[in-house]
Amino acid sequence: MRHAHPGDERISGTVPARSAFDPPAKKMLAQKRKALLDSIRELEECIGYIDWKQDFYDEVLSGTRPYVSNLIPAENLMDS
């Protein structure tokens, strides 16, 4: 047999201020989320660079852009 429920489900007392009530797990999740977003941003920048470099090589191979090297002197390119 079940006991009768008084019907009063209010929390007695006051609820602490938000900053005092924030559980540590919530802060940890926020930090982890920020770290993941930073990682995503870094990966997107890397992918952007790779895409730019691929476009550069496509233009060089098609002849629309001359190949210029900062590492190999121009006279060495003429010899090959």
N, CA, C and O atoms as a Maestro MAE file, in Angstrom:
{
 s_m_m2io_version
 :::
 2.0.0
}

f_m_ct {
 s_m_title
 :::
 protein
 m_atom[320] {
  # First column is atom index #
  i_m_mmod_type
  r_m_x_coord
  r_m_y_coord
  r_m_z_coord
  i_m_residue_number
  s_m_chain_name
  s_m_pdb_residue_name
  s_m_pdb_atom_name
  i_m_atomic_number
  :::
  1 25 0.840 -1.175 0.000 1 A "MET " " N  " 7
  2 3 0.000 0.000 0.000 1 A "MET " " CA " 6
  3 2 0.888 1.243 0.000 1 A "MET " " C  " 6
  4 15 1.845 1.330 0.769 1 A "MET " " O  " 8
  5 25 0.571 2.186 -0.851 2 A "ARG " " N  " 7
  6 3 1.346 3.409 -0.955 2 A "ARG " " CA " 6
  7 2 0.848 4.427 0.044 2 A "ARG " " C  " 6
  8 15 -0.336 4.508 0.370 2 A "ARG " " O  " 8
  9 25 1.825 5.212 0.523 3 A "HIS " " N  " 7
  10 3 1.457 6.304 1.414 3 A "HIS " " CA " 6
  11 2 0.925 7.472 0.604 3 A "HIS " " C  " 6
  12 15 1.310 7.649 -0.552 3 A "HIS " " O  " 8
  13 25 0.090 8.231 1.163 4 A "ALA " " N  " 7
  14 3 -0.466 9.396 0.479 4 A "ALA " " CA " 6
  15 2 0.634 10.445 0.310 4 A "ALA " " C  " 6
  16 15 1.426 10.692 1.219 4 A "ALA " " O  " 8
  17 25 0.661 11.043 -0.860 5 A "HIS " " N  " 7
  18 3 1.661 12.080 -1.150 5 A "HIS " " CA " 6
  19 2 1.067 13.429 -0.782 5 A "HIS " " C  " 6
  20 15 -0.065 13.735 -1.155 5 A "HIS " " O  " 8
  21 25 1.842 14.251 -0.036 6 A "PRO " " N  " 7
  22 3 1.276 15.527 0.391 6 A "PRO " " CA " 6
  23 2 1.062 16.506 -0.770 6 A "PRO " " C  " 6
  24 15 0.307 17.468 -0.624 6 A "PRO " " O  " 8
  25 25 1.715 16.278 -1.923 7 A "GLY " " N  " 7
  26 3 1.520 17.146 -3.077 7 A "GLY " " CA " 6
  27 2 2.414 18.376 -3.080 7 A "GLY " " C  " 6
  28 15 2.350 19.175 -4.013 7 A "GLY " " O  " 8
  29 25 3.239 18.546 -2.063 8 A "ASP " " N  " 7
  30 3 4.115 19.714 -1.982 8 A "ASP " " CA " 6
  31 2 5.513 19.299 -2.418 8 A "ASP " " C  " 6
  32 15 6.241 18.653 -1.664 8 A "ASP " " O  " 8
  33 25 5.883 19.673 -3.636 9 A "GLU " " N  " 7
  34 3 7.203 19.309 -4.154 9 A "GLU " " CA " 6
  35 2 8.139 20.496 -4.209 9 A "GLU " " C  " 6
  36 15 9.181 20.429 -4.861 9 A "GLU " " O  " 8
  37 25 7.796 21.571 -3.546 10 A "ARG " " N  " 7
  38 3 8.673 22.733 -3.532 10 A "ARG " " CA " 6
  39 2 9.932 22.442 -2.740 10 A "ARG " " C  " 6
  40 15 9.935 21.639 -1.807 10 A "ARG " " O  " 8
  41 25 10.998 23.113 -3.137 11 A "ILE " " N  " 7
  42 3 12.263 22.982 -2.411 11 A "ILE " " CA " 6
  43 2 12.226 23.953 -1.251 11 A "ILE " " C  " 6
  44 15 11.983 25.146 -1.429 11 A "ILE " " O  " 8
  45 25 12.465 23.439 -0.081 12 A "SER " " N  " 7
  46 3 12.466 24.339 1.064 12 A "SER " " CA " 6
  47 2 13.791 25.074 1.144 12 A "SER " " C  " 6
  48 15 14.832 24.497 0.829 12 A "SER " " O  " 8
  49 25 13.779 26.301 1.546 13 A "GLY " " N  " 7
  50 3 14.995 27.090 1.634 13 A "GLY " " CA " 6
  51 2 15.242 27.834 0.333 13 A "GLY " " C  " 6
  52 15 14.412 27.814 -0.576 13 A "GLY " " O  " 8
  53 25 16.366 28.477 0.259 14 A "THR " " N  " 7
  54 3 16.685 29.251 -0.940 14 A "THR " " CA " 6
  55 2 17.699 28.496 -1.780 14 A "THR " " C  " 6
  56 15 18.497 27.713 -1.267 14 A "THR " " O  " 8
  57 25 17.653 28.744 -3.069 15 A "VAL " " N  " 7
  58 3 18.612 28.149 -3.994 15 A "VAL " " CA " 6
  59 2 19.838 29.058 -4.005 15 A "VAL " " C  " 6
  60 15 19.691 30.274 -4.127 15 A "VAL " " O  " 8
  61 25 21.047 28.497 -3.879 16 A "PRO " " N  " 7
  62 3 22.244 29.341 -3.869 16 A "PRO " " CA " 6
  63 2 22.410 30.095 -5.190 16 A "PRO " " C  " 6
  64 15 21.867 29.698 -6.221 16 A "PRO " " O  " 8
  65 25 23.159 31.171 -5.135 17 A "ALA " " N  " 7
  66 3 23.435 31.958 -6.333 17 A "ALA " " CA " 6
  67 2 24.103 31.073 -7.379 17 A "ALA " " C  " 6
  68 15 24.740 30.076 -7.038 17 A "ALA " " O  " 8
  69 25 23.957 31.435 -8.647 18 A "ARG " " N  " 7
  70 3 24.459 30.600 -9.738 18 A "ARG " " CA " 6
  71 2 25.943 30.285 -9.606 18 A "ARG " " C  " 6
  72 15 26.338 29.134 -9.790 18 A "ARG " " O  " 8
  73 25 26.769 31.267 -9.294 19 A "SER " " N  " 7
  74 3 28.202 31.012 -9.211 19 A "SER " " CA " 6
  75 2 28.535 30.033 -8.089 19 A "SER " " C  " 6
  76 15 29.490 29.265 -8.209 19 A "SER " " O  " 8
  77 25 27.780 30.045 -7.023 20 A "ALA " " N  " 7
  78 3 28.030 29.117 -5.928 20 A "ALA " " CA " 6
  79 2 27.451 27.742 -6.226 20 A "ALA " " C  " 6
  80 15 27.839 26.751 -5.607 20 A "ALA " " O  " 8
  81 25 26.520 27.682 -7.176 21 A "PHE " " N  " 7
  82 3 25.815 26.440 -7.460 21 A "PHE " " CA " 6
  83 2 26.415 25.695 -8.646 21 A "PHE " " C  " 6
  84 15 26.075 24.532 -8.862 21 A "PHE " " O  " 8
  85 25 27.310 26.336 -9.437 22 A "ASP " " N  " 7
  86 3 27.913 25.702 -10.600 22 A "ASP " " CA " 6
  87 2 28.731 24.479 -10.178 22 A "ASP " " C  " 6
  88 15 29.704 24.615 -9.437 22 A "ASP " " O  " 8
  89 25 28.349 23.301 -10.639 23 A "PRO " " N  " 7
  90 3 29.131 22.116 -10.284 23 A "PRO " " CA " 6
  91 2 30.457 22.084 -11.041 23 A "PRO " " C  " 6
  92 15 30.541 22.599 -12.156 23 A "PRO " " O  " 8
  93 25 31.487 21.490 -10.452 24 A "PRO " " N  " 7
  94 3 32.788 21.402 -11.126 24 A "PRO " " CA " 6
  95 2 32.712 20.698 -12.484 24 A "PRO " " C  " 6
  96 15 33.453 21.045 -13.404 24 A "PRO " " O  " 8
  97 25 31.831 19.724 -12.610 25 A "ALA " " N  " 7
  98 3 31.716 18.993 -13.884 25 A "ALA " " CA " 6
  99 2 31.282 19.925 -15.012 25 A "ALA " " C  " 6
  100 15 31.711 19.761 -16.154 25 A "ALA " " O  " 8
  101 25 30.439 20.893 -14.697 26 A "LYS " " N  " 7
  102 3 29.973 21.829 -15.718 26 A "LYS " " CA " 6
  103 2 31.129 22.705 -16.195 26 A "LYS " " C  " 6
  104 15 31.240 22.983 -17.388 26 A "LYS " " O  " 8
  105 25 31.974 23.133 -15.293 27 A "LYS " " N  " 7
  106 3 33.149 23.921 -15.671 27 A "LYS " " CA " 6
  107 2 34.108 23.086 -16.505 27 A "LYS " " C  " 6
  108 15 34.670 23.569 -17.489 27 A "LYS " " O  " 8
  109 25 34.292 21.832 -16.108 28 A "MET " " N  " 7
  110 3 35.184 20.940 -16.842 28 A "MET " " CA " 6
  111 2 34.667 20.737 -18.270 28 A "MET " " C  " 6
  112 15 35.450 20.744 -19.220 28 A "MET " " O  " 8
  113 25 33.363 20.558 -18.420 29 A "LEU " " N  " 7
  114 3 32.787 20.369 -19.748 29 A "LEU " " CA " 6
  115 2 32.955 21.625 -20.600 29 A "LEU " " C  " 6
  116 15 33.209 21.529 -21.800 29 A "LEU " " O  " 8
  117 25 32.816 22.788 -19.994 30 A "ALA " " N  " 7
  118 3 32.997 24.041 -20.733 30 A "ALA " " CA " 6
  119 2 34.443 24.181 -21.205 30 A "ALA " " C  " 6
  120 15 34.693 24.624 -22.326 30 A "ALA " " O  " 8
  121 25 35.388 23.807 -20.354 31 A "GLN " " N  " 7
  122 3 36.803 23.867 -20.735 31 A "GLN " " CA " 6
  123 2 37.099 22.878 -21.859 31 A "GLN " " C  " 6
  124 15 37.815 23.210 -22.804 31 A "GLN " " O  " 8
  125 25 36.561 21.681 -21.763 32 A "LYS " " N  " 7
  126 3 36.770 20.658 -22.788 32 A "LYS " " CA " 6
  127 2 36.164 21.104 -24.118 32 A "LYS " " C  " 6
  128 15 36.756 20.904 -25.178 32 A "LYS " " O  " 8
  129 25 34.979 21.711 -24.048 33 A "ARG " " N  " 7
  130 3 34.314 22.203 -25.260 33 A "ARG " " CA " 6
  131 2 35.168 23.269 -25.931 33 A "ARG " " C  " 6
  132 15 35.336 23.247 -27.150 33 A "ARG " " O  " 8
  133 25 35.709 24.202 -25.151 34 A "LYS " " N  " 7
  134 3 36.552 25.256 -25.697 34 A "LYS " " CA " 6
  135 2 37.802 24.656 -26.334 34 A "LYS " " C  " 6
  136 15 38.204 25.076 -27.419 34 A "LYS " " O  " 8
  137 25 38.419 23.677 -25.670 35 A "ALA " " N  " 7
  138 3 39.614 23.034 -26.217 35 A "ALA " " CA " 6
  139 2 39.299 22.334 -27.541 35 A "ALA " " C  " 6
  140 15 40.093 22.397 -28.480 35 A "ALA " " O  " 8
  141 25 38.163 21.680 -27.616 36 A "LEU " " N  " 7
  142 3 37.768 21.007 -28.854 36 A "LEU " " CA " 6
  143 2 37.503 22.011 -29.976 36 A "LEU " " C  " 6
  144 15 37.893 21.782 -31.122 36 A "LEU " " O  " 8
  145 25 36.843 23.121 -29.648 37 A "LEU " " N  " 7
  146 3 36.598 24.150 -30.660 37 A "LEU " " CA " 6
  147 2 37.907 24.752 -31.155 37 A "LEU " " C  " 6
  148 15 38.051 25.042 -32.343 37 A "LEU " " O  " 8
  149 25 38.867 24.942 -30.241 38 A "ASP " " N  " 7
  150 3 40.187 25.433 -30.645 38 A "ASP " " CA " 6
  151 2 40.877 24.440 -31.577 38 A "ASP " " C  " 6
  152 15 41.516 24.839 -32.551 38 A "ASP " " O  " 8
  153 25 40.748 23.149 -31.281 39 A "SER " " N  " 7
  154 3 41.343 22.108 -32.136 39 A "SER " " CA " 6
  155 2 40.689 22.103 -33.515 39 A "SER " " C  " 6
  156 15 41.372 21.977 -34.531 39 A "SER " " O  " 8
  157 25 39.370 22.240 -33.547 40 A "ILE " " N  " 7
  158 3 38.648 22.279 -34.823 40 A "ILE " " CA " 6
  159 2 39.119 23.474 -35.639 40 A "ILE " " C  " 6
  160 15 39.350 23.351 -36.842 40 A "ILE " " O  " 8
  161 25 39.265 24.638 -34.993 41 A "ARG " " N  " 7
  162 3 39.712 25.841 -35.691 41 A "ARG " " CA " 6
  163 2 41.109 25.631 -36.281 41 A "ARG " " C  " 6
  164 15 41.373 26.023 -37.417 41 A "ARG " " O  " 8
  165 25 41.995 25.014 -35.506 42 A "GLU " " N  " 7
  166 3 43.352 24.754 -35.992 42 A "GLU " " CA " 6
  167 2 43.332 23.790 -37.177 42 A "GLU " " C  " 6
  168 15 44.044 23.997 -38.160 42 A "GLU " " O  " 8
  169 25 42.523 22.743 -37.086 43 A "LEU " " N  " 7
  170 3 42.412 21.785 -38.194 43 A "LEU " " CA " 6
  171 2 41.855 22.451 -39.447 43 A "LEU " " C  " 6
  172 15 42.320 22.183 -40.555 43 A "LEU " " O  " 8
  173 25 40.855 23.322 -39.272 44 A "GLU " " N  " 7
  174 3 40.288 24.009 -40.429 44 A "GLU " " CA " 6
  175 2 41.328 24.914 -41.092 44 A "GLU " " C  " 6
  176 15 41.368 25.020 -42.318 44 A "GLU " " O  " 8
  177 25 42.169 25.565 -40.283 45 A "GLU " " N  " 7
  178 3 43.241 26.391 -40.840 45 A "GLU " " CA " 6
  179 2 44.244 25.533 -41.617 45 A "GLU " " C  " 6
  180 15 44.695 25.931 -42.691 45 A "GLU " " O  " 8
  181 25 44.589 24.376 -41.090 46 A "CYS " " N  " 7
  182 3 45.519 23.470 -41.772 46 A "CYS " " CA " 6
  183 2 44.932 22.975 -43.091 46 A "CYS " " C  " 6
  184 15 45.626 22.927 -44.107 46 A "CYS " " O  " 8
  185 25 43.669 22.614 -43.074 47 A "ILE " " N  " 7
  186 3 43.000 22.152 -44.292 47 A "ILE " " CA " 6
  187 2 42.937 23.285 -45.306 47 A "ILE " " C  " 6
  188 15 43.114 23.056 -46.503 47 A "ILE " " O  " 8
  189 25 42.688 24.502 -44.840 48 A "GLY " " N  " 7
  190 3 42.671 25.658 -45.736 48 A "GLY " " CA " 6
  191 2 44.014 25.864 -46.412 48 A "GLY " " C  " 6
  192 15 44.074 26.171 -47.602 48 A "GLY " " O  " 8
  193 25 45.095 25.697 -45.652 49 A "TYR " " N  " 7
  194 3 46.435 25.838 -46.226 49 A "TYR " " CA " 6
  195 2 46.687 24.744 -47.273 49 A "TYR " " C  " 6
  196 15 47.223 25.022 -48.345 49 A "TYR " " O  " 8
  197 25 46.306 23.522 -46.965 50 A "ILE " " N  " 7
  198 3 46.487 22.417 -47.909 50 A "ILE " " CA " 6
  199 2 45.703 22.695 -49.193 50 A "ILE " " C  " 6
  200 15 46.220 22.489 -50.291 50 A "ILE " " O  " 8
  201 25 44.460 23.161 -49.059 51 A "ASP " " N  " 7
  202 3 43.649 23.481 -50.241 51 A "ASP " " CA " 6
  203 2 44.306 24.582 -51.067 51 A "ASP " " C  " 6
  204 15 44.349 24.500 -52.295 51 A "ASP " " O  " 8
  205 25 44.824 25.627 -50.384 52 A "TRP " " N  " 7
  206 3 45.495 26.714 -51.087 52 A "TRP " " CA " 6
  207 2 46.710 26.188 -51.848 52 A "TRP " " C  " 6
  208 15 46.926 26.545 -53.006 52 A "TRP " " O  " 8
  209 25 47.506 25.332 -51.189 53 A "LYS " " N  " 7
  210 3 48.714 24.787 -51.818 53 A "LYS " " CA " 6
  211 2 48.349 23.908 -53.014 53 A "LYS " " C  " 6
  212 15 49.022 23.954 -54.044 53 A "LYS " " O  " 8
  213 25 47.294 23.113 -52.886 54 A "GLN " " N  " 7
  214 3 46.846 22.272 -54.014 54 A "GLN " " CA " 6
  215 2 46.434 23.146 -55.200 54 A "GLN " " C  " 6
  216 15 46.767 22.846 -56.347 54 A "GLN " " O  " 8
  217 25 45.705 24.233 -54.915 55 A "ASP " " N  " 7
  218 3 45.311 25.152 -55.990 55 A "ASP " " CA " 6
  219 2 46.541 25.782 -56.637 55 A "ASP " " C  " 6
  220 15 46.591 25.937 -57.857 55 A "ASP " " O  " 8
  221 25 47.530 26.144 -55.826 56 A "PHE " " N  " 7
  222 3 48.779 26.707 -56.342 56 A "PHE " " CA " 6
  223 2 49.441 25.732 -57.315 56 A "PHE " " C  " 6
  224 15 49.809 26.112 -58.427 56 A "PHE " " O  " 8
  225 25 49.592 24.473 -56.892 57 A "TYR " " N  " 7
  226 3 50.225 23.475 -57.751 57 A "TYR " " CA " 6
  227 2 49.407 23.218 -59.015 57 A "TYR " " C  " 6
  228 15 49.976 23.015 -60.087 57 A "TYR " " O  " 8
  229 25 48.069 23.226 -58.901 58 A "ASP " " N  " 7
  230 3 47.220 23.052 -60.088 58 A "ASP " " CA " 6
  231 2 47.466 24.170 -61.089 58 A "ASP " " C  " 6
  232 15 47.542 23.925 -62.293 58 A "ASP " " O  " 8
  233 25 47.594 25.417 -60.586 59 A "GLU " " N  " 7
  234 3 47.854 26.555 -61.472 59 A "GLU " " CA " 6
  235 2 49.245 26.462 -62.112 59 A "GLU " " C  " 6
  236 15 49.410 26.798 -63.285 59 A "GLU " " O  " 8
  237 25 50.242 26.009 -61.346 60 A "VAL " " N  " 7
  238 3 51.594 25.852 -61.898 60 A "VAL " " CA " 6
  239 2 51.585 24.780 -62.980 60 A "VAL " " C  " 6
  240 15 52.154 24.976 -64.054 60 A "VAL " " O  " 8
  241 25 50.945 23.655 -62.705 61 A "LEU " " N  " 7
  242 3 50.919 22.551 -63.670 61 A "LEU " " CA " 6
  243 2 50.141 22.912 -64.935 61 A "LEU " " C  " 6
  244 15 50.463 22.430 -66.021 61 A "LEU " " O  " 8
  245 25 49.122 23.757 -64.797 62 A "SER " " N  " 7
  246 3 48.346 24.135 -65.985 62 A "SER " " CA " 6
  247 2 48.987 25.288 -66.746 62 A "SER " " C  " 6
  248 15 48.552 25.613 -67.851 62 A "SER " " O  " 8
  249 25 50.012 25.910 -66.175 63 A "GLY " " N  " 7
  250 3 50.703 27.001 -66.844 63 A "GLY " " CA " 6
  251 2 50.109 28.375 -66.587 63 A "GLY " " C  " 6
  252 15 50.604 29.361 -67.132 63 A "GLY " " O  " 8
  253 25 49.080 28.472 -65.788 64 A "THR " " N  " 7
  254 3 48.481 29.783 -65.503 64 A "THR " " CA " 6
  255 2 49.280 30.579 -64.483 64 A "THR " " C  " 6
  256 15 49.084 31.787 -64.352 64 A "THR " " O  " 8
  257 25 50.161 29.930 -63.773 65 A "ARG " " N  " 7
  258 3 51.020 30.605 -62.797 65 A "ARG " " CA " 6
  259 2 52.451 30.124 -63.005 65 A "ARG " " C  " 6
  260 15 52.692 28.920 -63.096 65 A "ARG " " O  " 8
  261 25 53.398 31.047 -63.081 66 A "PRO " " N  " 7
  262 3 54.795 30.611 -63.209 66 A "PRO " " CA " 6
  263 2 55.289 30.053 -61.877 66 A "PRO " " C  " 6
  264 15 54.912 30.531 -60.807 66 A "PRO " " O  " 8
  265 25 56.135 29.040 -61.965 67 A "TYR " " N  " 7
  266 3 56.695 28.462 -60.745 67 A "TYR " " CA " 6
  267 2 57.865 29.303 -60.276 67 A "TYR " " C  " 6
  268 15 58.811 29.540 -61.027 67 A "TYR " " O  " 8
  269 25 57.800 29.750 -59.041 68 A "VAL " " N  " 7
  270 3 58.875 30.527 -58.428 68 A "VAL " " CA " 6
  271 2 59.260 29.825 -57.142 68 A "VAL " " C  " 6
  272 15 58.402 29.504 -56.320 68 A "VAL " " O  " 8
  273 25 60.556 29.586 -56.968 69 A "SER " " N  " 7
  274 3 61.044 28.917 -55.768 69 A "SER " " CA " 6
  275 2 61.926 29.873 -54.968 69 A "SER " " C  " 6
  276 15 62.792 30.549 -55.524 69 A "SER " " O  " 8
  277 25 61.702 29.919 -53.699 70 A "ASN " " N  " 7
  278 3 62.565 30.690 -52.806 70 A "ASN " " CA " 6
  279 2 63.746 29.841 -52.334 70 A "ASN " " C  " 6
  280 15 64.664 30.351 -51.692 70 A "ASN " " O  " 8
  281 25 63.721 28.567 -52.647 71 A "LEU " " N  " 7
  282 3 64.761 27.649 -52.189 71 A "LEU " " CA " 6
  283 2 65.764 27.304 -53.285 71 A "LEU " " C  " 6
  284 15 66.949 27.114 -53.012 71 A "LEU " " O  " 8
  285 25 65.286 27.226 -54.519 72 A "ILE " " N  " 7
  286 3 66.143 26.833 -55.643 72 A "ILE " " CA " 6
  287 2 66.418 28.073 -56.488 72 A "ILE " " C  " 6
  288 15 65.473 28.689 -56.979 72 A "ILE " " O  " 8
  289 25 67.686 28.460 -56.675 73 A "PRO " " N  " 7
  290 3 67.993 29.617 -57.523 73 A "PRO " " CA " 6
  291 2 67.455 29.426 -58.939 73 A "PRO " " C  " 6
  292 15 67.418 28.305 -59.446 73 A "PRO " " O  " 8
  293 25 67.041 30.518 -59.575 74 A "ALA " " N  " 7
  294 3 66.428 30.461 -60.908 74 A "ALA " " CA " 6
  295 2 67.344 29.830 -61.936 74 A "ALA " " C  " 6
  296 15 66.877 29.112 -62.820 74 A "ALA " " O  " 8
  297 25 68.672 30.091 -61.835 75 A "GLU " " N  " 7
  298 3 69.592 29.516 -62.827 75 A "GLU " " CA " 6
  299 2 69.612 27.982 -62.754 75 A "GLU " " C  " 6
  300 15 69.831 27.321 -63.769 75 A "GLU " " O  " 8
  301 25 69.387 27.413 -61.565 76 A "ASN " " N  " 7
  302 3 69.329 25.944 -61.451 76 A "ASN " " CA " 6
  303 2 68.084 25.399 -62.130 76 A "ASN " " C  " 6
  304 15 68.105 24.283 -62.650 76 A "ASN " " O  " 8
  305 25 66.988 26.175 -62.134 77 A "LEU " " N  " 7
  306 3 65.769 25.723 -62.799 77 A "LEU " " CA " 6
  307 2 65.933 25.733 -64.305 77 A "LEU " " C  " 6
  308 15 65.346 24.901 -64.997 77 A "LEU " " O  " 8
  309 25 66.717 26.655 -64.820 78 A "MET " " N  " 7
  310 3 66.932 26.770 -66.270 78 A "MET " " CA " 6
  311 2 67.782 25.608 -66.790 78 A "MET " " C  " 6
  312 15 67.647 25.221 -67.951 78 A "MET " " O  " 8
  313 25 68.657 25.046 -65.944 79 A "ASP " " N  " 7
  314 3 69.526 23.955 -66.366 79 A "ASP " " CA " 6
  315 2 68.780 22.637 -66.555 79 A "ASP " " C  " 6
  316 15 69.253 21.760 -67.278 79 A "ASP " " O  " 8
  317 25 67.621 22.486 -65.915 80 A "SER " " N  " 7
  318 3 66.958 21.188 -65.986 80 A "SER " " CA " 6
  319 2 66.049 21.027 -67.148 80 A "SER " " C  " 6
  320 15 65.436 19.972 -67.310 80 A "SER " " O  " 8
  :::
 }
 m_bond[319] {
  # First column is bond index #
  i_m_from
  i_m_to
  i_m_order
  :::
  1 1 2 1
  2 2 3 1
  3 3 4 2
  4 3 5 1
  5 5 6 1
  6 6 7 1
  7 7 8 2
  8 7 9 1
  9 9 10 1
  10 10 11 1
  11 11 12 2
  12 11 13 1
  13 13 14 1
  14 14 15 1
  15 15 16 2
  16 15 17 1
  17 17 18 1
  18 18 19 1
  19 19 20 2
  20 19 21 1
  21 21 22 1
  22 22 23 1
  23 23 24 2
  24 23 25 1
  25 25 26 1
  26 26 27 1
  27 27 28 2
  28 27 29 1
  29 29 30 1
  30 30 31 1
  31 31 32 2
  32 31 33 1
  33 33 34 1
  34 34 35 1
  35 35 36 2
  36 35 37 1
  37 37 38 1
  38 38 39 1
  39 39 40 2
  40 39 41 1
  41 41 42 1
  42 42 43 1
  43 43 44 2
  44 43 45 1
  45 45 46 1
  46 46 47 1
  47 47 48 2
  48 47 49 1
  49 49 50 1
  50 50 51 1
  51 51 52 2
  52 51 53 1
  53 53 54 1
  54 54 55 1
  55 55 56 2
  56 55 57 1
  57 57 58 1
  58 58 59 1
  59 59 60 2
  60 59 61 1
  61 61 62 1
  62 62 63 1
  63 63 64 2
  64 63 65 1
  65 65 66 1
  66 66 67 1
  67 67 68 2
  68 67 69 1
  69 69 70 1
  70 70 71 1
  71 71 72 2
  72 71 73 1
  73 73 74 1
  74 74 75 1
  75 75 76 2
  76 75 77 1
  77 77 78 1
  78 78 79 1
  79 79 80 2
  80 79 81 1
  81 81 82 1
  82 82 83 1
  83 83 84 2
  84 83 85 1
  85 85 86 1
  86 86 87 1
  87 87 88 2
  88 87 89 1
  89 89 90 1
  90 90 91 1
  91 91 92 2
  92 91 93 1
  93 93 94 1
  94 94 95 1
  95 95 96 2
  96 95 97 1
  97 97 98 1
  98 98 99 1
  99 99 100 2
  100 99 101 1
  101 101 102 1
  102 102 103 1
  103 103 104 2
  104 103 105 1
  105 105 106 1
  106 106 107 1
  107 107 108 2
  108 107 109 1
  109 109 110 1
  110 110 111 1
  111 111 112 2
  112 111 113 1
  113 113 114 1
  114 114 115 1
  115 115 116 2
  116 115 117 1
  117 117 118 1
  118 118 119 1
  119 119 120 2
  120 119 121 1
  121 121 122 1
  122 122 123 1
  123 123 124 2
  124 123 125 1
  125 125 126 1
  126 126 127 1
  127 127 128 2
  128 127 129 1
  129 129 130 1
  130 130 131 1
  131 131 132 2
  132 131 133 1
  133 133 134 1
  134 134 135 1
  135 135 136 2
  136 135 137 1
  137 137 138 1
  138 138 139 1
  139 139 140 2
  140 139 141 1
  141 141 142 1
  142 142 143 1
  143 143 144 2
  144 143 145 1
  145 145 146 1
  146 146 147 1
  147 147 148 2
  148 147 149 1
  149 149 150 1
  150 150 151 1
  151 151 152 2
  152 151 153 1
  153 153 154 1
  154 154 155 1
  155 155 156 2
  156 155 157 1
  157 157 158 1
  158 158 159 1
  159 159 160 2
  160 159 161 1
  161 161 162 1
  162 162 163 1
  163 163 164 2
  164 163 165 1
  165 165 166 1
  166 166 167 1
  167 167 168 2
  168 167 169 1
  169 169 170 1
  170 170 171 1
  171 171 172 2
  172 171 173 1
  173 173 174 1
  174 174 175 1
  175 175 176 2
  176 175 177 1
  177 177 178 1
  178 178 179 1
  179 179 180 2
  180 179 181 1
  181 181 182 1
  182 182 183 1
  183 183 184 2
  184 183 185 1
  185 185 186 1
  186 186 187 1
  187 187 188 2
  188 187 189 1
  189 189 190 1
  190 190 191 1
  191 191 192 2
  192 191 193 1
  193 193 194 1
  194 194 195 1
  195 195 196 2
  196 195 197 1
  197 197 198 1
  198 198 199 1
  199 199 200 2
  200 199 201 1
  201 201 202 1
  202 202 203 1
  203 203 204 2
  204 203 205 1
  205 205 206 1
  206 206 207 1
  207 207 208 2
  208 207 209 1
  209 209 210 1
  210 210 211 1
  211 211 212 2
  212 211 213 1
  213 213 214 1
  214 214 215 1
  215 215 216 2
  216 215 217 1
  217 217 218 1
  218 218 219 1
  219 219 220 2
  220 219 221 1
  221 221 222 1
  222 222 223 1
  223 223 224 2
  224 223 225 1
  225 225 226 1
  226 226 227 1
  227 227 228 2
  228 227 229 1
  229 229 230 1
  230 230 231 1
  231 231 232 2
  232 231 233 1
  233 233 234 1
  234 234 235 1
  235 235 236 2
  236 235 237 1
  237 237 238 1
  238 238 239 1
  239 239 240 2
  240 239 241 1
  241 241 242 1
  242 242 243 1
  243 243 244 2
  244 243 245 1
  245 245 246 1
  246 246 247 1
  247 247 248 2
  248 247 249 1
  249 249 250 1
  250 250 251 1
  251 251 252 2
  252 251 253 1
  253 253 254 1
  254 254 255 1
  255 255 256 2
  256 255 257 1
  257 257 258 1
  258 258 259 1
  259 259 260 2
  260 259 261 1
  261 261 262 1
  262 262 263 1
  263 263 264 2
  264 263 265 1
  265 265 266 1
  266 266 267 1
  267 267 268 2
  268 267 269 1
  269 269 270 1
  270 270 271 1
  271 271 272 2
  272 271 273 1
  273 273 274 1
  274 274 275 1
  275 275 276 2
  276 275 277 1
  277 277 278 1
  278 278 279 1
  279 279 280 2
  280 279 281 1
  281 281 282 1
  282 282 283 1
  283 283 284 2
  284 283 285 1
  285 285 286 1
  286 286 287 1
  287 287 288 2
  288 287 289 1
  289 289 290 1
  290 290 291 1
  291 291 292 2
  292 291 293 1
  293 293 294 1
  294 294 295 1
  295 295 296 2
  296 295 297 1
  297 297 298 1
  298 298 299 1
  299 299 300 2
  300 299 301 1
  301 301 302 1
  302 302 303 1
  303 303 304 2
  304 303 305 1
  305 305 306 1
  306 306 307 1
  307 307 308 2
  308 307 309 1
  309 309 310 1
  310 310 311 1
  311 311 312 2
  312 311 313 1
  313 313 314 1
  314 314 315 1
  315 315 316 2
  316 315 317 1
  317 317 318 1
  318 318 319 1
  319 319 320 2
  :::
 }
}
